[in-house]
Amino acid sequence: MTMGHSVAASQVSATDSQGSSLVETAMVVPILVLMLCFAIDIGYFFIVAANLVSSSRNAVQYSGQGFVSPAQQQLPSPGTSGSLSDTAGVAGLAGGDMSGLANMLTKTTVEVCSKEIGITQTSNGYITNCSTYPSGSLTFTPDQDPESTSGMLTQRVDVVYTVNLPIPVNFFTFTMPPLTIHWAAEMRAVD
């Protein structure tokens, strides 16, 4: 009789351990899914940051150097106010570098400060004028070059992008608000 009793007890304990592992799995899986969603969101933030840095840097280099040929005597066009998808100017180049991001045309604003737009004389020298693409208003001002009276001007490109999470996750009624990231690049250009 003891033998039959121990067999029944071992069957009951095996069933209990299967039930407890199912409960443990049910508790852990939502946490793992939440961690996966946050990892995807953080990865998207890094992609946005990398695109912002490269787009502003490429655009300011193009703004100051153009096509770098001996025949080129004129700085490139700052852009057209219609859209960032027009790659004819500096703003279009920045928009082209940002084109891999979601909703790039509606969430990206580029400000170009270039001698091609004009210059303003100050008490200490000269500052390049700025224009925003697509038409809007950003209020970033380029630094005045300390040698602006000697023919050096500062070219500047500001890129602003508003990030929404690719996987919006509510965590105890808290939703991450949109994040606006701004990156600027400056380069000296000989007048």
Secondary structure, DSSP 8 states (H G I E B T S, - for coil): -HHHHHHHHHHHHHHHHHHHHHHHHHHHHHHHHHHHHHHHHHHHHHHHHHHHHHHHHHHHHHHHHTT--TT--S------SS-TT-TTSHHHHHHHHTTTSTTHHHHEEEEEEEEEEEEEE-SSSEEEEEEEESS----------TTGGGTEEEEEEEEEEEE--SS---BTTB----EEEEEEEEEEEE-
